[in-house]
């Protein structure tokens, strides 16, 4: 390996910390603000920044941690912004002039804020959740037909955090549920939804009670972990349809919180991975760096050793090992443990 190539390698990786791009997890788009008379662009931007920050923490934090930042002063929030874009838009069925903001928050500054407040944030990689809500009424089960919750699940409380996918009517599902109808809490959700058993899954049992509380039982498999949760949702003074809608809303919020909990990243405990990259035409350093910069979990890369045939790297990352492996795969980067050594290559 010649001298200039060595210098190039060192420059690439010593500058990686600043070159790694912010993943869109710290970007908030389509923030709509109405432009009123005599309102300055700065005032509009300030309003958008505050609204964008609230949307960001709602997206990536657990409910209990959101409360730690609700009173954060605006001057601190404003310092977290890297840049923003603004464009004029028209909204159907609304009069007036509106603008749309896209705001990107600085990853390192946000990390520091979370570190100071003892907050872990969630980076959800698999956004699909396959679910089956079952209505239990007067000891009778309603699965696909006459089931308000199955029929209306995706039309109430729309969110881009999680994509809820309901199975089509299936005789095998009906038969299995009927076999367990007297003991549904013991049914294996991965067996029930076996077509999607490698995905995140949830079975939702909703016991209808016209008076008082409705009981909701969640049996889920998230990130290969079995999770159970009970909810009691009071009716209060709501109309019947409004109450049913609220059951869907509260159950969705709980499911999102469960998924966040299984995808938490603790800023205080980074991990390190030592890998070797064999240098050849198909797997080269520049291409590897280009792909890795798209992975937000990677904080830095350090050069440990290099020869004309390979380079040893130390990757500093956040989150769990299986998560970083999945994100590497998503960027067509293969990581294998061969002869007591992690080897990395681009595909």
Order of alpha helices (4+ residues) and beta strands (2+ residues): alpha-alpha-beta-alpha-alpha-alpha-beta-beta-alpha-beta-beta-beta-alpha-beta-alpha-alpha-beta-beta-beta-alpha-beta-beta-alpha-beta-beta-alpha-beta-beta
